[in-house]
Amino acid sequence: MSSASLINGVDGQLTDWSQVNWKQVRKVVRNLRQRIFRARKLGQFKQLRRLQKLLIKSHAVVTADKKIPGF
């Protein structure tokens, strides 16, 4: 693995939207949203904030934003 690769993303640049594994993107985003909900419900505010930051910076969310209108 090269040092230039992304930690939370893909190794290379995508050249077309058809290269994105949308099923995996939806799974990652759904999982993060569930973890955020669970942390809030349990009152784990430090973990909640950390997960929110992760969701905002996630490559999957950036990719999903471009695919889903109004998101």
Steps between C-alpha positions, in 0.01 A plus 500: 500500500643834403537788739291719269186287538201626693421363844124514461457467128629341186858449382455681168286768349166393361453593139128426476204482740431146385821392676354584841365206698174670604382207711816525711471881522143476630606231750786712638283812533213305660740339748647836603154654541392209721813534713432874541139432604611234749769726652247782548247264654760372749624852582851437367554855378876473442449198276200671338710801396781277373259296288337815363840628389577164342171507311565850370852413380415153371579429136178298478290802597681728256429246228137459606447878506579520132261217414197588714327828409406719794717310749 
